[in-house]
């Protein structure tokens, strides 16, 4: 089988290689997961919860080693990688502590005689298809609730973070996860399509591009099985006339440059009231130019490289096309003159709906800024997107912001803050940003059999 190469995006050097599974070994993994699920679903909920606590302990103890591999594989600064791992541990702890109550049968009051209740039962073996940009966090938000529920997991991670995928597999084993309850699979695209179609796979979760979501969602639908699709985003960041502009501009830099701009919930379209536009732009450009771009292993670095040379070339081509279509570059705009996949924080203005980049997702540290004359215009522009993941509103009047939030076609709205995950907060979007929710009480329901039991 073909090898999977782990490439350091800071240097372009291959530092590890892994082999894809043969069809025979992949079948063995599926057989083990199916057999394990029959036993795992019968384990007491307290046993499953304690296993999640054990996984969380392993994450906290291994954080330094895991963070270094994240930095080497996809360029995340070491401080940010440690932050991701702390969040991961908190997700496993959250479901260990709060999850058992979520799984308690719920009685349904009836007017007629008799009693009715709904149980949340597991459905079987699940397939997870995960991306590289948060190599541990995105696995955790899928795995934690489903292992607690009693499902078992086959996990296909992105090839560029194969070292992290292996690390997770080893961590699960060290935490005491029974064989077959969690299995890392180095599988090809063709093998994944075969798995989605296999009747032993009862559900699929994918986090990735909307194109990948189209393919996997269609295949899951063809075989009548549930799919959670967490896809792309082009999140609006609205600044009203009464906002604290310094705070908004500082948050905008974080929202656009966090994880080198490679996150679906990153703020990407900055929609600014005309009366504060010039002030915001001056502060925003200054902030973008002050970002420290460098080696992700250097503690002083606040933004590392893009995940790969291919990612950089795609982003660079989008910016060049935007400029050819009439956009103006306020800062940045071309790759940095240094080894590695480094792209500078960039701000583009003057983008009309006729510009091809207007409806695209820019998966890197490139911001599009827009000037509007009213709240209504801001909302219309924010909703003029094929995506609907997250959004932000900055204003002194949070009650007014809450009313504006009702009109935004996004799955999440943050007021006077950029999007930030927490174990108890449901994550997901609408339109081409996907279907389904993860985390919180909602995340445990996606792959549950909500079984009605009624006594007459």
N, C-alpha and C positions, 0 to 999 in steps of 0.2 A: 504494500500500500504506500501511497505518497506520504512524504514527511511533512510535518507542520513546523515552520520555523518561527522562533521568537526573535523579533528584531528590535533592537534598541533605537527608537526614533530620534534620540539625541545624536547618535553616531552613525546609524545605518548598519551597524554590525549585528550579525546573527550570534546570539549568545546561548541558545538552546534549541534542540529539535525534538519533536515528538512524532510518533507514528499513528496514523489513522487506524481505526479498528477494522479488521476484516469483517466480512458479512457474518462469518461464523461466530466471532467473538461478540459482535453486536447482538446476535440472536441469543447468546448465552446471557448477556446483560439483561435483556428483556425477560427471559425465562426466570432469572433470579428475582427481578423486580416484581414480577407477577406472583411468584411463590411467596415472596416476603410480604406482599400486601395482604394476603389472606390471613397471615398471622398478626401483622402489625395493627390492623384495624380492630383486633380483639384485645390488644393491650389496654390496660387501664389508662385513662386520660392522665392520671398523675405520673405514670411512667413516661408517657410521651412528653409531658411538660418538663419533667426532670431532664430528659434528653436535650431539650432546647436550652436549658440552663447550662448543661455541660458544653454544648456547642459555643454558647456565649463566653464561657470561661476560657475555652481554647482560643477564641478570637482575641480576647484581651491579653492572654499570655503570649501569643505569637505575633502581636500587632507589628512590632518593629521589623521582623523578617518579612512578613506579608507586604508591608508598605513598600519596602525596598524593591520587591519584585514588581509591584504595580508601577512604581516609578520607572523601572527599567523597561517594562513591556509597552506602556502606552504614554509615558511622559508626564504622569501626574506628579506635581510637586510633593515632596515627602510629607509636608505638614498636612496637605489636603488628603493624601492617602491615609494618614493616621486618623483624620477626621472621618473619612468614609468607614474605616474599620470600627471606630467607636460607635457610629450609627448602626452598623451591622449587629454588633453585640447587643445594642439596646433593642433592636427588632426581635431578636431571639428571646431576650428577657421579657419583653412586652407580651409576646404570645404565651410564654411560659406562665406568666403571672395572670394575665387577663383572659387568655384564650379559653381555659376550661369553662368559665362562666358563659362565654359566647356559644359554647357547644351544649349548654343545658337545653333540654327539650322545652319548647315554649307552648304553653296551653293556650288554646283559642276559645274565648268565650262564645257560647252558642245560646241562641234563644230557645231552641228546641232542647229536649232532654238528651242526656248523653254527654260525653266528654270527647274533646279532640285536641291533639297536640301535634307539633311538628318537630321532628328530629333532624339534626344535621349529620348525615352519614357520609363517609368517604365514597368515592366512585371508582377508585382503582389506581392504575399506573398512569402517571402524568408525564408528558414530555415538555421540558423547558428548553427554549432556544434563546440564549442570552447574548447581549452585545458586550463590547469591550470597554465602554467609556466609564462605567462604574462596575468593575469586574466582580466585586464582592456584594455590594449593596443590592444590585438588581437580582442576584441569585437569592439573597436572604429574603427579600419581600415576597418571592414566590415560594421558597422552600419552607420557611418557618410556619406559616398558617397551614400548609398542606400536610407537612409531617405531623403536626399536632392533630389535624383532622383524621389522619389515618391513611392518607394516600401515600404512594411511594413515587420516587422521582428518578427519571432519566434526564440528565442535564447535558445538553450540547452547548458548549461555550464558544464564543468567537475565537477564531483560530489565532488572532494576534495576541490573545491573552491566555495562551495554553499553559504557561507556567502557573498563573493564578488558578486556572481550572484544576490543575494537578494539586496545587496547594489546598484548595477547598476539599478535594477528595480525601487527601491525607488527613486534614483536620477533622473531617467527619468521622473517619475511622478512629482517630485518637480520642474523639469525644464519646465513642461507644455506639455509634449508629450501627444498627444491625446490617449485615450484608444484604444488599438488594433494596434497602430503604432509600438510599441515595447512591447513585452511580454516575460518575463522570464518563461521558462517551465522546471520544474524538472521532466524530462521524462526518461523512461527506454530505453535500447537499442532496445527492441522490438517495443516500441512506436515510436522511431525515424525512424526505418525502415518502419513502417506504414505511417509515415508522408512523407517520401521521395517518397513513391509510390502514395500518395494522389494527385489527379489532381489539387487540389486547391493550392498546393505548386508548385511554378513556377521555383524555382532555389534553389540550395544548396551550402553553403560554409562550408568547413571543414578545420580546422587547427589541425593537429595531426600526428600520425604515418603513415608510408606508408602502413601498414597493414589496418588501418582504412580507408585510402584513397582508397585502392583497393575495399573494401566492399561498401563504400558509392558511389564511382565513378561508379562502376558496376551497382548499383541499380538506380542511376540517369540516366545512359545511357539506361538502360532497359526501363525507363519510358520517355525517350526523353526530358530531361530537363537539362539546363546548370549547371555545377558544377565547382566551384573554389576549388582546392585542394592544400593547403599549408602544405607540409609534412616534412619528416626528412631531415637531412643533415650530411655530414661528411666532413666539409669544409677544403680545403687545405690552408696552410699558408706557402708561399714560401719566403725564404730568400736567395737573391743572394749574390755573393762575394763582391760587392761594397756597400752593405747596411750598414746603421748605426746600428751596432749590439746591442748596448745598447738600442736604441729606439725599435728595433725589439723584443728584449727579453722582455722588459717591456710591449709592446703591446701584446705579446704572452700570458703573464700571465693574462692580462685582458681578452683577447679573449677566454681563456680556462676556467677561473674561474668565470666570470661574471654570475650571476644568478645560482651559484653553478654548472656551466657547463651545465645547463639544458636549452639550447636554440638551436633551429635548426640551427641558423646561427653562433653558436659558432665555433671558430677555433678548429679543432680536430686533423688534420694531419699536422705535422710541417715538411716541406721538406726543408732541409738546404744544401747549397752548401758546398762541402767537405772542402774548404779552410777556412771556418769560423765556421765549425760545432762545434769544441771543445770549442771555445770562446762562441758561442751561448748557448751551453748546460750548461756550467758553470753558466752563468748569468740566464738562464731560470730556472734551478733547484733552484738556490738561491732565485729567485723571487717567485717561487711556494711555497717554504718553508717559506717565509715571509708573506704569506697571513694569515690574522687574522680570524680564524674560531671560531664562537661563536654564542651567542644568537642574533637572528636577531633584537631584540628590543634594543640591546646595540649599541649606535652610533659608538663605536670603531670597531665593527665587519665589515669585508669586505666580508666574505662568510659565509652564514648560512648552515643549514642542507639540505640534499636532501628533496624532497617533501613528501616522505613517507618511511616507513620501507621497503615496497615492492620494491620501486625504488632503495634503497640502496642494497638490497640483489641481485637484478638483475645485478647492476653494479659490485658488488663484485665478483659475479660468472663469469662475463666476464673477469675481470682482472685475476682471478685464472686460467681460461681456457687459457688466453693469455700466462701466465707464463708457464703453462704445455706444451704449444705448442712452447716454446723456447724464449719468450720475457724476457727482463731484466728490473727489476724495479730500476729506478734511484732515486726515492724518493716516499714516500707514499706506496700505495699498499694494504692497509687493513683498515677496519673501525676503527674509533677512539674509544678509551676506555672511553666512556662517555655515559650517557643517550641520546637518540635521534638518528635521522637518519643522523649522521655526518660521512662524508667520506673526507679524506684529499686530497689536490691537489697531483696528481700522474703523474709521467712521465714514459712511457714505451719506450724502444728501442729494436733494434734487431728483428723487426717484419717483417717476410717475407709474401709473398702472400699465402703461405701454412698455415699460422696461421689463425685460424678461425676469430679472431677479426679484421683482416686486412680489411674486407669488411663490418664490422658492424659499426653502430652508437653507440658511447659511450656517453650516456646522463647523464653526470656527470663530475666532474673535473679531468678527466683522459686524458692525452695527449699521442699521438703516434708520435715519432720523427724518421725521416728518413734522411740518408746521400746520396746526389747525386753528380755526377761529372760534370753535365752540365745543361744548361737551358732546353735542349731537354728532358733530363731524368726527370727533375723536372716536366715539363708539362705532360709527359707521366704518371708519377706516380700520379699527381694531377687528371688526367682524368680517372685513373683506379679505378673507383668507380661507384656503382649503383646510387649514389646521384649526384646532380648538383645544389646546392642552391647558396651559396656564396663562395668567395675566396679572398685571400689577397696576394699581391706581395710587398716585401720590397726591394728597390734598390735606388741607387743615381740617376739613369737615368730613369725618369718617362716617357719619350718618348718611351724608349725601353720597359718599363713595359706595356704601352698601346698596343704595338704590341703583347707582350706575352698574354695580356688579350684576344686578339682576338682568341687565340688558346685554351683557357680554356672553358671546357664544363660546365659552371655555369651560372645561371641567373643574378648574380651580381658579380662584381669584384671591390675590394678596393685597391688602391695603397698607400702604406705607411700608412695604417690605418686598423683597424679591422672593421668588419661590424657594421654599426650603422644606425638606422632607422631615417627617417625624413618624414614629411607629403608629401613632394613633390617628394620623391624618390620612384619609382616603386619597389615593393617587390615581389619576386617569383623565381622559379627555373625551372629546366628541369630534364629529366630522372625521377627517383623515388622521386625526391623532389617536384613533383607536376605539376599542370597545372594552368594557369591563373596568373593574376597579381593583386595586391592590392596597394592602395595609388597612389598619383599623378594623372595625367590625365587618366592613364590607368585603375585605380581602379574603375572609375565611369562607364566604358564601359561594364564590365563583365556581369552585369544583366540589361542591357539596350536593348530595342528594337531599333535598328538602322534603323529607318523607312525612306525609300525613298519616297519623294513626287515630282512628275515630272509634269510640266505643258507644254503642247505642244504649 
